[in-house]
Amino acid sequence: MKYVNKIVTWLKDYATKSNMKGFVVGVSGGIDSAVTSTLCAMTGFPVICVNMPLHQDEVLNSRSELQIRWLKDNYSNISEKVVDLSEVYDKLFEVVSSDELGKANTQARLRMITLYAISSEYNHLVVGTGNKVEDFGVGFFTKYGDGGVDISPIADLMKSEVYEIARILKIPTEIQEAAPTDGLWNDGRTDEIQLKAAYNELEWAMNYDGSSDLSDREKEVLNIYNEHHQKNLHKMLPIPVCEVK
C-alpha cells in the first residue's frame, strides 16, 4: 500500500532532521499502536516499545506482549520496557480525589509522562498512535494523555485504512480481530460502546457531504458524530490565548 512507504520515509526524515536517535511507542495491544510500532520498526531506527499495565485487563496486557514479541521476531531494532503504573496510580489517589472520568484520563496522562521520561533518556521521539477519526473527527483521546506526543504518523488515516495496513503488514491476527478499546475502564467497555457508533459509521459521518437522503440510523450516527466533534473541539484546537496586544 502506498501509504506504508510514505509514512516510513516521513518518520525517517523527521527523526533525522530533528537529530533524534529513535522512537518511543506505547504498545497497548490495540490495532493502532500495533501498526504504529511496526511502521516505526520499518525505519531501521531504534524503537523502544513500552508496555504500561495499570490494573490492566489481562487480555489487553497479553496482546501488548504478543505485539512486542512479534516485532522482536521480525525486526532487530526493537527493545522493550515494561512499566507497571498501578502503584503510582494508587498512591496518587490516596492524596487526590477525582470522579471516574478523571481517574480514567489520569491513566492516559501517567502513560504520557512515562513515555516522555524514557524519550528524554534515550533522545527518542514520542510517537502518537491516534487515527484520523479519533484525532480530528470525534476527539476520542485524552488531552495531555495519549494526545501528548511529538509526532502522529497515522493521524491522517481512517480506521479502515489502519486495518488495511495491519493486514498488509501481517500484524498478529488476534490484534486485528480484537474489538477496539481504550483500556481505561475496568468494565471492559469497547470504543463502540463509549462512542455509541462503530468506526465505519463514524468514518461515513466524517465524510458525509449532505448529498443523499439518510436512513434513521444514518441520521442518528450523524448526530452522534457532530455531538462528539463539538464537545471535543477543545482538544483539537490550539489553547485559547487572551490577546492583550
N, C-alpha and C positions, 0 to 999 in steps of 0.2 A: 504493500500500500504506500502511495506516495508520501503520506504524512509521516511515516516512520523515519525515513531517511532525512526528511526536512527537520523533524524535531531533534533527532540525534545530532545533526550538524549544528543546529541552533544551540543546543546545550554545550557542545564542544567549543563553539565560537564564544559563547557568553563566558564560560569558565576561563578561557584563555585571555580574553580581553579584560576580564576582572582580576586577572592574576591570582585566581583561586586554584587550589590543588585538586578539588574533587567535589563530591556531592554527599549530603546527608539526607536520607529519606526515612520518614516514619512509615513502617510497614504494618498496616493494621489487619491484614488478612482479607481486605476487600479488593475489588477489581481495579479501582482507580490507583491505589498505591502499588498494586502488583504491576500494572502497566507502566506506571511512572518509574518505579525502581528498575524495571527491565530496560526501558529506554535509556536511563542513566548508565546502566551497566554496559550498554552497547557503545557508549562513547569511548571506552577504554580508560577513562579517568577512574581513580579510586572512588568507590561508593561505600558509604557506611550505612547499613540497613539497621534501623533501630526498632526493636520490639519493646513497647512500653505498656505492659499489662497494668491495669489499675482496677482491682476487683473484677478482673476480666472474665467474661464468659469463656469457658474452656474451649468452646468450638472456635471462637474468634482467635484465641491465642494459638491454637493448633494450626489454623490456616496461615497465620503470620509466620509461624515456624516453617510450615510447608513451603511458602513462597521463598523464604530466605534460603532454605536448603536447596530448592530448585535453582535459585540464582547461583549459589556456590557451585553446584554441579555443572553449570553451563558457562560460567564466567569466572575468570581468575582474579578479577579486580574487586571482589566483594568481601567486605568484612562485616561482622555482626556485633551489635551491642544489645544486651537485654537490660532494661532499666525498669524495675518494678516500682511504680509510683504509689502503690497502695498506702504504705506507711506515711509518706509525705502528705498525701491527701487527707488521711485520717487525722494527722497531727494538726493540719491547718484548721479543720472543722471542730477541733477541740477548743479553739480560741476564736473562731469566726463562725457566724451563723449565716445561713442563706436558704432560699427556697430550692426546690428540686431542680428548676431550670438553671439557677445559679450554680448549683453543685455539678450539674452535667457540663456546663460550659467551663467550669474550673478544671475538669479533667482535660479538656482540649487545650486549655491555657498552660497547664502543667507540662503537657507534652511539647508544646511550642517552646517553653523555657528550656526543657531538656535538650531539644534539637539544637537550639542556639548555643547552649553551653558546649555541646560536642563540636559544633561547627567552628566555634572560636578556637578550640584547642587544636583542631586539625587544618584550619584555614580552608574550610569547605563551605559551599553554598547550601542553604536550607531549601529544599525543593518542595513546592506545593503539589498536592495531589488532586485538587479540585477540577471538575469538568465544567463545561460552559453552562449547563443547566443549573448546576449548583452555584457557581460563582457569579453569573451575570443574569440568570433567569429568576430563580426563586430565593437566592441568597441563603442557601442551606449550608451554612458553615458558621463557626464560632468566631466572632470578632476578636482579633488578637489571640486566637487559638489556632485552629487549622488554617485560618485566613492570614496568619502571620508568617510569611515566607519571603525568600529572596526572589525566587523565580517560579513561574507556573507553566510548565511545558505542555500540559494537556487542557488548559483552560479555554482553548478555542475549539475543543472537540465536544460534540454532543455525546451523551452517554452511549448511544448506539454505536458511535464511532469508536469509543473506548473499547466496547465489547468486540467490535470488528478487529481492532488491533490486537486485542488479547488472543483472539483465535489465530491470527497470523503468527504471533509470537509464541504460540503454543503454551500460554500460561496454564498452570495446572487446572484441570477440569473442575475440581472441587471448588476452586475460587471463582471460575467463570459461572458456575451454576448456582452459587450462593446468593440468597436474597440480599440486596444492598442494605446496610445498616451503619449508622454512625457509631454504634457500640457504646453509647454514653448512658444507657439506661439498663437497669438490672432486670427489666421485664422482657428483654429480647425484642423490643419493638423494631420493626423494619422502617426504612425510609418511606416506603409507600404508606404505611400506617400513619406516620407523622405528617406526611405531606398531603394525604388523602387523595393521591393520584399516583399512577405509575410513571416511570421516567419517559416511556414512549408517549404517554398522554401529555406530559409537560413539554416535551420536545415539540409536539404538534402545536400546543398553545403558544409556545415561544415563536414559532414560525407562522402562525396564523395571520393571514393578510386581509381578512374580512370579506373575501370574495365569494364565499359559499354559504349556503344555508346550514344551520347547525342542528344536530340532534340534541335531545335533552341532556345527555351525558356530556356532549361537547360543550354545551353552554355552562354546565357545572364545572368542568375542568378549566375552562377559560376564566371563570370567576375565581377558582382556586388559585390558578397561576397569578392572576392580577393581584389578588389579596396578598399572596406571599411576596410578590415583587415590590409592591408598595410598602408593605410592612418592613421589609428588609433593605430598602434603598439606602438606609444609613450605613450599611456595611459596604455597599458598592460605590458610594460617592466619597469624595475627599472629606476630611474632617472639617466641619464648619468653622470658619475663622471670622472673628469680629474685625471688620476692616475699619480702622480708625484714621487712615491717611488717604 
